[in-house]
Amino acid sequence: LGCRVIGARVRGKKHKHEGTNCDDWYETASLEDITFLVVSDGAGSKRFSRIGAQASCRAAAGYLVKAFAAALADSSSLREELRQDMSRPECMEACGVLAGLVQQSVIKAYEAVESACYQRVRDPAYQQVLGRALELTDLSSTLLVAAIVPLEKTAKEHLIITCQVGDGMIAALHTAGDFASSVKLMG
């Protein structure tokens, strides 16, 4: 069930030339037929952005699975409310609950990056590489989060909730639609 996900991360040309690491990361997760996608592009100008990218993606994806499971368990009517017309208050309230969880996943991601920094701040290896103490900004990266919730058992209609910090793009692709309307920007 859920969505078909294809993902890859590739070390860029500059990183290859300089012999440095790929600073990007992504995580996917699912809960029943719900799919979660989290992508982070580490800031190339920050020496340890790959650590922030990985920590943020893992934290956000893990949080989304647990939080959506709790929300669905707490409200047996949540899925049915999502299937209603979007003009209905019940539908908008249900969307708001899930949107709040997606936003909260970004906060959890930030907290994970803070934790990753604090775990390393006194490590002399990081100080030696930087010539100074490690700072939170040394782990800077973007973050893009998407939750895809099928609204029908046939999985033809989906609610897609997104949130992002920094640049990047989240888009939905309708493979059966006409070319002019096949891509929908989500952010």
C-alpha positions in Angstrom: 0.0 0.0 0.0 1.0 3.6 0.2 3.1 5.4 -2.5 5.9 4.2 -4.6 9.0 6.0 -3.5 12.2 6.4 -5.5 15.1 8.2 -3.9 18.8 8.7 -4.3 21.5 11.0 -3.0 24.5 11.8 -5.1 27.8 13.4 -4.1 28.0 16.6 -6.3 30.7 17.5 -8.7 32.3 20.1 -6.3 32.4 17.5 -3.5 33.9 14.9 -5.8 36.6 17.3 -7.0 37.4 18.4 -3.4 37.2 14.8 -2.0 34.5 15.8 0.5 31.4 14.0 1.6 27.9 14.2 0.2 26.0 16.6 2.5 22.5 15.4 1.6 20.2 12.9 3.3 16.7 11.5 3.0 14.5 9.2 4.9 11.2 7.5 4.0 8.8 5.9 6.4 5.3 4.5 6.3 2.4 3.8 8.6 -0.2 1.5 7.0 -0.9 3.3 3.7 0.5 6.7 4.7 3.9 7.6 3.3 6.4 10.1 4.8 9.2 11.7 2.9 11.9 13.8 4.5 14.8 15.4 2.5 17.7 17.5 3.7 20.3 19.4 1.6 23.3 20.1 3.8 24.7 23.6 3.4 27.9 23.1 1.4 29.6 26.0 3.1 29.2 24.3 6.5 31.8 21.6 7.3 29.5 19.2 9.2 26.1 19.9 7.5 25.9 16.2 6.6 25.5 15.4 10.3 22.7 17.9 10.6 21.0 16.6 7.4 21.0 13.0 8.6 19.9 13.8 12.2 17.1 16.1 11.0 15.7 13.5 8.5 15.8 10.6 10.9 14.2 12.6 13.7 11.4 14.0 11.5 10.6 10.6 9.9 10.5 8.8 13.3 8.4 11.5 14.9 5.9 11.4 12.0 5.3 7.7 12.2 4.7 7.8 16.0 2.6 11.0 15.9 0.3 10.0 13.1 -0.2 6.5 14.7 -1.2 8.3 18.0 -3.5 10.7 16.2 -5.2 7.9 14.3 -5.6 5.9 17.5 -7.0 8.8 19.4 -9.6 9.6 16.7 -11.3 6.7 15.0 -13.1 9.2 12.7 -10.0 11.1 11.6 -9.7 9.3 8.3 -13.4 9.7 7.5 -13.2 13.4 8.3 -10.4 13.7 5.8 -12.5 12.2 3.1 -15.2 14.8 3.4 -15.4 17.9 1.2 -12.7 20.4 2.1 -15.3 23.1 2.7 -16.6 21.2 5.7 -15.3 22.2 9.1 -14.7 18.6 10.1 -12.4 18.0 7.2 -10.4 21.3 7.8 -10.1 20.4 11.5 -8.7 16.9 10.6 -6.3 18.5 8.1 -5.2 20.9 10.7 -4.4 18.1 13.2 -2.2 16.4 10.6 -0.6 19.7 9.4 0.3 20.4 13.0 2.1 17.1 13.3 4.0 17.8 10.1 5.0 21.2 11.5 6.0 19.6 14.8 8.3 17.2 12.9 10.3 20.1 11.8 10.8 21.2 15.5 11.8 17.6 16.4 14.3 17.7 13.5 15.8 21.0 14.9 16.0 19.5 18.4 17.8 16.5 16.9 20.4 18.7 15.2 20.9 20.6 18.5 21.5 17.3 20.2 23.9 16.1 17.6 25.8 19.4 18.0 25.9 19.1 21.8 27.1 15.5 21.6 30.1 16.7 19.6 30.8 20.2 20.9 33.6 19.1 23.3 35.1 16.5 20.9 38.6 17.7 20.1 38.5 16.1 16.6 35.8 18.6 15.5 37.7 21.5 17.1 40.9 20.4 15.2 39.1 20.3 11.9 37.4 23.7 12.4 40.2 25.4 14.3 37.5 26.4 16.9 34.7 25.0 18.9 31.9 23.4 16.9 28.8 25.6 16.6 25.2 24.7 15.8 25.4 26.5 12.5 28.2 24.1 11.4 25.4 21.5 11.0 23.1 23.7 8.9 20.9 22.2 6.3 17.5 22.6 4.6 14.6 20.4 5.5 11.6 19.3 3.4 8.9 17.1 4.8 5.9 15.5 3.2 3.1 13.3 4.4 1.0 11.5 1.8 -2.4 10.2 3.0 -4.6 8.3 0.6 -8.2 9.4 0.9 -9.7 6.5 -1.0 -9.1 2.8 -0.8 -8.3 2.9 -4.5 -5.5 5.4 -3.7 -6.5 7.7 -6.5 -7.0 10.8 -4.3 -4.4 11.8 -1.7 -4.0 14.5 0.9 -0.4 15.8 0.8 0.8 17.9 3.7 4.2 19.6 3.4 6.5 21.8 5.3 9.9 23.1 4.5 12.8 25.1 6.0 15.2 26.7 3.4 15.3 26.3 -0.3 14.2 23.3 -2.3 11.0 22.1 -3.9 8.3 19.6 -3.1 6.1 18.7 -6.0 3.4 16.2 -6.6 3.4 14.4 -10.0 0.2 13.2 -11.5 1.5 10.5 -13.9 -2.0 9.9 -15.5 -2.7 13.6 -16.1 -2.1 15.7 -19.1 1.3 17.3 -19.3 0.3 20.9 -18.6 -1.3 19.9 -15.2 0.9 16.9 -14.3 3.1 18.8 -11.8 1.8 20.6 -8.7 4.2 22.6 -6.6 3.5 22.0 -2.9 5.6 24.7 -1.3 
